[in-house]
Amino acid sequence: MKYFLKLFLLLFISINLLLNTSCQHKEAADHTSPIRIYNENPFYWEYKGKPVLLLGGSSETNPFNVPEGLVEELDLIQSVGGNYIRNTMSTREPVNLYPFRILENCLYDLEQWNEDYWHRFDNFLKLCYDRDIIVQIELWDPWDHFKSLAHRREGMDPGNKGLGEQSLQSRHER
């Protein structure tokens, strides 16, 4: 439980700092404010001082963790007038990276980050920023933790004391 709390607080603080910094950068450049509920009609958002309807989509629930084709997908969203994408911090697919470092003994170290995972996320945010696409970030996707077999492969599963080499290899071979 201690690691869940640490992770949640660190992610919450990091994302808030990142979003606040990004929004402050945009404000300085565009003389506008971050996205917020439109005061004149709460069914819309306000962005850059104007009402906006968020439109978007993606082929993955965790587009940051599937870098192949990401640029093309974001370009497509932008080309059809889209301005929004939803991203879960999901790791349900065997090819997805996990946020924690996997040690040589195939155990997760919940006190060390997997730098490649966070570089993917940072790259995703930069690509969206460059295209003026607003990102919704979901930190926890319950499906990953309770409804699928994916939770058996991750370090946060309370019953998972770590992965054996065979489990780790089979995860990558699927």
N, C-alpha and C positions, 0 to 999 in steps of 0.2 A: 504494500500500500504506500509505503514511503516513496518508492520510485515513481508510482503513478502521480502522486502529488508533486514531486519534483519536476517530472516531465511536463505535467499540465501547467504548472506555474511558469516554467522556463519557456514553453511554447507560447503561452498566453502573453507573457511579457515581450518575448521576441517579436511575435507577430504584431502586437500593438505598437512597439517601437518602429518596426519596419513600415507599417501602414501609416503611422503618424509622420514619420520622416518622409515617406513618399508623398503624402498629402501636402505636407509643408513645402516640399520641393515644387509640386505642381502649383500650389498657391502662389509661391514666389514667381514662378515662370508665367502663369496665366492670370494672376490676380484674381483667383477664384478660391472657393472653399471645397472641402472634401464632399463626397456624396452624403446626402442626408434626406430625410423625408421632406417632401415638398410641402411647405406651409399652407399653400392655397388648396391642395387636394392630397390628402394622405394616402391615396391609392397610387401615387406616383412618387418618384424620387426626384431630387434636385441634384444636378451635377454641373459644375462650372456656371452656376447661377441660373440655370434653365431647367424646366421640368423635363424629365427623361423617363421613358419606359425601357426597362432592362430587357434586352432580347439577346438570346444566345443559345448555345447548346454545345455538346461535345460527344465524341464517340466513346469516351471513357469517363468513369466517375473520378478518376485520379489522373488527369492529363499530365500533371507534372512528372509522374513516375513512369510515363510511357513516352520517352523523348522521340521515338521514331515517328515521323509525320506530324510532330507537334507544330512546327512552323507553318506547314501547309494548312493545318486545321485552323490555326489562329488567323492566318491570312484569309481563309474562306469565311470565317465568322465576320471579319472586318469587311470583306468585299460585298457581303449581302446586307450590310448595315447593322450587324450585331455589335454589341458593346458590353457583353457580359459572359462569364463562364463560371461554372461551379466546379470546385476542386475539393475532393476529400483527401485527407492525408492517409489514404488507404494503401494497404500492402497485401491485398487478397490474391493477387496473381503470382504464380511462382517466379516470374521474371522481374517482379518489382523489387526494388531495393528496400531495406528496412532502415529505420532511423538509427538503430543502435549498431555498434561495431560487433562483428562476429569474430571471435578469437580463433586462434589456430586449433583449439580443441573443440571447435564448432559450438561453443556456448556464446550466448549474447552477453556482452558487458553493458549493463544498463546504466553505467556511469560514463560511457564513452560514446560519442556520436559517430555515425557513419558519414564521413565528410561527403562522399559521393551523393548520398541521398539529399543532403542539404544544398549541395551545388545544383542538383536538378531542380529543386524547389526555387532557389534563387534565380536560376536561368529562366524558369517558367514565369516568375513574377516580372522579370525584366522584359521578356518578350511581350507579355500582356501590356505592360506599361508603355512600351514603344508603339503599340497599336491602339492605345486608349481603351483597352478592354478592362472592365471592372471585374475583379476576382472575388468570388464568395469562397471563403475557406472554412471547411468543416474539419475540426480537429479529430473527432472521433466518429467513426462510422460503425454503429452497432453491429452491422452485418459481419464485419471483419472479426469482431470479438465474440459474438454469440451465435450467429446463424449459419456460419459456413465452416468448412474444414480448415480455412486459412488460419484460424486462431491457434490451431495445433502447431503451426510452424513458427509462431512468433514468440519473442522473449517475454511479452507481457501476459501470456496465458498463465494464470496462477498454477496450473498443474504441470507446466512445462519447465522442467529444471534445466533445460538446454536441449540442444539438438545433437543427436549422434551423427557421426560422419555419414552414415547411410541415409538418414533423414535429410540432411543438408544437401547431399548429392541428388537425391530423388526430387527434392523441391526444384532444383535447377534443371532437371531433365524433363519435367512435365511440359 
